[in-house]
Amino acid sequence: MADTTDASPHYDTVLDTTGLYCPEPIMLMHNKVRDMSSGQVLKVVATDPATTRDVPKFCQFLGHELVDRSESAESYVYFIRLA
């Protein structure tokens, strides 16, 4: 199990897509969720602003729950519970 802070939701796995641009973050997410089980939470770290559009659509299309998301000057962070 991954270490988390009190400010972030529990997660099982981290996918760091820092420095990658569309469509690579979403392609890597597809590959990562194949190795995970229903109910597990994936933390995704990204720097591509397109992920603010692509990650919610990814979740909606595949039935996953976007538990939380945040952004800072350096990155976008998403927590996705698998369907």
N, C-alpha and C positions, 0 to 999 in steps of 0.2 A: 504494500500500500504506500502511496506517495505521501510525503509530508505536506501539510497545508497549514496556512495561518488561520487565525480565527476569522479574518475578514473574507476569506474565500471559501466556496463550497468544497465539500469532500470530493475527491476525484481518485480514480483508479490508475489512470495512465495520462502521460503528457505527450503531446505532439508539438514540437517546436518547428514552425514554418518560417521563422525569422529570415528575411532576405529573399524569400521566394514570392513570385508574382503569379497571378491568375494565368492558367488554371491549376498550377502546381499545389497550392494549399488544399484545394478541394479534392484533387486526385489522391494526395497523401491521406486525407481524412477517410476517403472511401477504403483505401487499403488498411488503415489502422482499425476501423470499426469491424472489419471482417475477422480480426483476431480477438475481438472483445465479445462479451456476453450481454444479453439483454439486461437492462437495469444498471449496468456499469456507467461511470461518468468519465468522459474524455475531456481533458483540459487542452485547449488549442491556443498557442501563442503565435501571433502573426504580426507582420509589419505592413502587409498589403492592404490599403484602404478598401479595395474591392471586397474584402472579406466581410465588411459590414453589411453588404448586400448578399453575398454568396452563402455565408454560413447560415443565416436564418432560412434561406430558400432550400439549402441542403437539408436542414432539419425538417422543414415542412414537407418536402417531397418524400423523404424517407420515414417520416413519422417519429423522429427523435424529438426530445424535449430540449429546448435551449434554456437551461436552468438559470444561467447568469451570463452577463457579458460586461466588460469594462474596457476603457481605453485610456491610455496615457499618451504623452508626447512621443514615446518610443514604440509602443505596441498596442495591439488589440488582444484581449484575452476572452475566451469563450469556454463555457462549461456545458457539455452536451450529455444528457442522459439517453442512452440507447434504448430504442423501442424493443 
